């Protein structure tokens, strides 16, 4: 194991029989919010049972279906009565992911009203509920508080702080009329190459359990108190059950292998704590365990989670995760319901899945008893949350609905600033910190004044992005803004210079740099090399001029940073701090003591293999310096074989543009190949995973260009699918040559995914960009665009 700590006896797993000690709590005293307690459990069960007994099969199945807001309408809600719905990471009300908070609430009211229209024959109406990924604050909504990601909160290591963050997040969610948060992530990440490492509090399962339970309590309230799931509280979700942080080689949605009892000692460890805290929902994981996908694993979803851990809430699937089960498709998967899934998250193909499930109940494939069990679990959660029966109200009439002044309120921002400060981990300090009062400070680096980069993924959009405009963060302070205020407030001077140039020699330079934002599989890495050398070059430049430097590194994981550590006089692991850059300034200026400590082992080498804290670590779990600790770190080895591999030559893949690649439409741009501009519309499409591809619609006369900032060489390899026969010429241009794609696109219609290879044999000299152009309307999909070295003379293929 990667940690050297003992596990609680109650969570030790017997190798034979999978015995797991745990206890589930029964919600305590009730108020008029509809919360049930042990003395009134009969009332809860009686109300739910009465609803279930009077529901038609079609309405029951609808309770088990969760579409996304981009793929259905209020009219569909009234017709089908979905039990719940969600907004994906790139979804917003009325098709606007940057819609103001008032539009989110208006949409919630509209969907709620559609769900409670009277039904014929006296059939009971069941209000719907809206789920969202508010994983570090209510960060899908412009103007909300953006808290640090979980990896930073693990470094702060304070359950009370996490509990307060959960409550603040719940309040802001309720302001916009949403009922359910898909959080906390209680993954115990063991391989930092995994793209979701920053969603994990720690590699230490005990710390994950403690902080995960604290967030549950902050979101829902304490089940022993009267405000449980009351005003300013929302339904929480522990995810992803289980093993998401233990996949082989850190591959997202991949395989977890090993002795099951040992795997559970690490990856199932946090769940009893969240159940004890009263969590009402658990989300199934994408990954497989020893060859079996979790969305179809009855032994674990039912045998362990239900029977042994005592969980009585609902189990929701992840984005089309049921479609990955052996023998299943997205529209046909009885196996998941039979295994213990209660709600299918089926963003777009909801209608076909509903029809299939109804037919499978009618032909006996799925017993009605299993349907009733799943519906009972869904309605039980709704009852406890005040969404069923007399307690139910429109979203705008509940609690703090419509209290927009509570979004990024001064109190919430103060909590976020505290969290930022307490999560900063000083790895090196040769005496330059804290910054001296009255000093002339130069602040450099593209990330210094970029809130999108400091916030990371799951911020306004699924992948986040440093290209997000500043006006999308009206209630935020960048790291530069925080430093400027603090330094000038103490009598010093501060200058922002992204490229590090200056006219007046500074006393010290603060260099802010780090990883580009990413989410899920788009963040998977083959190693822990940080290849973007912007920060390194700045640090070395200042070092050559004898200017002391402070490196502020933004990242979603520990990385091999020996070169930067050698070049800097002080080095701060800042993680992904979010909207309160003043919290970083609080540490750098000494306004607060540095108390952040690593919740993940920091690697001494660059390969990225999972570490044990006592073996191969540069800095062990729990390491972090106070501001007064100035012991020399010494010179670190800069040898790294992986540096010889160089950066990826993928221009587009895994749902994002490659480093230094842009998508242009005339004079406009499509950031990360999403949006509409100049007759071209690109939206996310699920090929093998959520939005790992793009569906592109081009109007007659439009052009779309993908460009690299420098030519990496090699043939163009494009994985594509054509959706309709072209009505006019379609071309691809590169290096001054134009290739007619019209006959190839016509041949490719309805033939699924194909590969196009463009070499010098048909295109002459290949340039650093490719341009699609069309004289008629055309729709196609792209999964990958890459540059590939091929033998000389290789012909083109389509």
Beta strands, then each sheet from edge to edge (+ up, - down):
strand 1: 65-68
strand 2: 84-86
strand 3: 129-132
strand 4: 180-181
strand 5: 237-241
strand 6: 255-256
strand 7: 281-284
strand 8: 288-289
strand 9: 292-293
strand 10: 314-316
strand 11: 344-345
strand 12: 425-429
strand 13: 440-444
strand 14: 493-496
strand 15: 508-514
strand 16: 548-554
strand 17: 570-575
strand 18: 602-603
strand 19: 617-619
strand 20: 650-653
strand 21: 656-657
strand 22: 661-665
strand 23: 668-669
strand 24: 675-677
strand 25: 680-685
strand 26: 693-698
strand 27: 703-708
strand 28: 715-722
strand 29: 730-734
strand 30: 737-740
strand 31: 754-758
strand 32: 769-774
strand 33: 778-788
sheet 1: 4+ 3+ 2+ 1+ 11+
sheet 2: 5+ 7+ 10+
sheet 3: 6+ 8+ 9-
sheet 4: 12+ 17- 16- 15- 13- 14-
sheet 5: 18+ 19-
sheet 6: 21+ 20- 33+ 26- 25+ 24-
sheet 7: 21+ 20- 33+ 28- 31+
sheet 8: 23+ 22- 27+ 32- 29+ 30-
end
